[in-house]
Amino acid sequence: MSDIDGMNVGLKWYVAHTYSGYENKVKANLEKIVENRALGHLIYDIKVPVETVIEKNGDKEKVVELKTYPSYVFVKMIMTDESWHAVRNITGVTGFVGPGSRPTPLTEQEVLDMNIESVEEASVQLKYGIGDEVTVINGLFEGYDGVVQSISEDLKTVTVLVKRGRRDMPVEIDADMIKLKENN
């Protein structure tokens, strides 16, 4: 019996370290290997956790996926010689997380804390922040410039100090009615 087979503690999540930017390639290659070698009884799930973020700049929205844990691929598997070699020998994998050459499974609490098994809904991210100069692109103050004074917790409304004549006036505006001011 090899050292790896002796570490078998049943079905657990393990973390494979990869070269930066290789996470999705490693996942795709591992899925092909599992299918081709019929390793479905040893390797159950492969994840590259991502957070979907909606970047808003005025009326333009861009959906972006950001890797939650760059350079890591999470593999739910039974650790045996065969499964260890299948993961370890994929191009882009530098090894498993753990001391030396001994892969360490994640605890149940770590799996919960890292949200590996859950699916989160997209979060909103604005292209501007407090103190940024913006232009109002819609509504009563369309065409006016101002400075962002505050942003609501739900990111739906923004208070902008609109320049009107000689004085600035705080105005609460929907977040999608302003955009980052373009410098000419």
N, C-alpha and C positions, 0 to 999 in steps of 0.2 A: 504494500500500500504506500502510495506517495505522500509527501508532505501536504499537498493540496487536498487530496481525498480525505485526509485526517482532519481537515478544517471544516468539513461539511457540517453545517448547523441547520440545514433545511433551507427553505425558500426565504431569501432575504434580499434587501436592496444593497448593491455594492456601487462604488463610485470609481469609474475609469477616468484617468487623467489623459487629456488629448492635447495635441498641438492647438494653438489658438486658431480658430476659424475652421477646424476639422470636425466639430461636434456633429453636424448633420451628415457629413460623409461617413463618419464612424457609425452612426446610427443606421444609415441606409445599408452599409456593407455588412453590419452585424445582422440586420434583418434578413439579408440574402443568405448569409451563412447559416442562420437558424433554419431557413426554409430548405436550402440545398442539402444540408447534412442531417436534416430531421432532428434538430436539437430543441424542439418545442417543449419537450419534457424536462429540459434543464434551464432554458432561458425563456422566461415568461413575458417580460416587458422591457422595453428600452425607451428611455425618455431623455430629452434635452429640454429642461424646463425653460419656458419663455413667458414673458409678460407682454401682453398686447397693450400698446399705448396709442392713444389718438392724439396727435399733435395738432393743435388748432392755431391758425394764424388768420384772423378775420373769418371770412366765410369758407376758407379752405381747410379741409381736414385731411390728414395723412395718417394712415394706420401703419404703425411700425412695431415689429416684434423685436424685443430686446431679450437676450439670453440672461436668465436669472443667475446662472452660475457658469460664466464663460470658462471654456477649457475643460468642462466636466460633462460626462455622459453617465446617467444613472441606469443601472441594469438590475432588474429583479430576476434572480437566478438561484439555482442550487449550485454551490461551489464544488465542482469536481475537476479532475485533471482536464477532462474534455471541454467543459465550459470555460475554464480558466484559459486554456490555449486558444479557444475560439475568439475570446475577447482580446486577449493579450497580443495576438499575432495580427491584428488588423492594422493596416497602415494608418498612422496618425495617433495610435494609442501609445502612451509612454509608460503606462503601468496602472496599477490599482492604488487607491488611497489606502494607506495602512503602513505599519512599520516594516521596513525592509521589503521583502517580497511576499509578505503575508497580508492579503486583502482583508480589510476589516469591514464587516457588515454594519450598516446603519442601524441604530436602535429605533424602536417604534416611535419614541418621542422625537428623534431627529427627523424621521420621515414626516411626522405631523408638522413639526416646526418649519420644515423646508417646503411644505405644500407640494410634495412630489406627486402625490396621487390625486390631488384635486385640480379642478379646472376653474380658473378665475375669470371673471368678466373683464372686459377692457377698461382700462383707466384712462382718464382724460389728462392731457398735459398741454398747457398753453405755451405758445412760442414766446410770450412776453412775461415779464415779472414786475414787481413793485419797483418804481423808479424809471421804468423804460418809457420812451416816447412812443406814443401810438397815434393813429389816425382813426377817426370814427368813419366807418364806411356805410352806415345805414342808420335810419331814424332821424329824429329831430335835429341832432347835432352833426349830421353827415357833412364831411369835409373839414371839420374842426380837428386840430391837433391838441394833444394834451399829454399829461404824465400820469401813469398808473399810480394811484395812491393806496388802494387796497384791493384784494381779491377775496371773494367769498369762499368759505370752506368747501362748498360743493363745486366750485369753479364755474358757476353759471353766470354770476354777475361780477362786474368790476367797477370800482369807483375811480373815475378819471378826473383829474384837475384840468378842465377845459379852459383854454386861453380865450377869453371873450373881452375884447377891448383892452382896458388897462388892468383888469383884475382876473384872477383865476377863479373858476367856479367848479365845486365838486359835483359831479354828475354820476349817478349809478346807471350803468349801461349793461346790456346782455353781453356776455363774453364773445359771442360770435358776431357782434356788431362793430368790433374794433380789430385793427391789425397793427403789427409792428410797423412803425414809421420807416419808410424807405429813405435813406440818405441820398440826397441829390449830389 
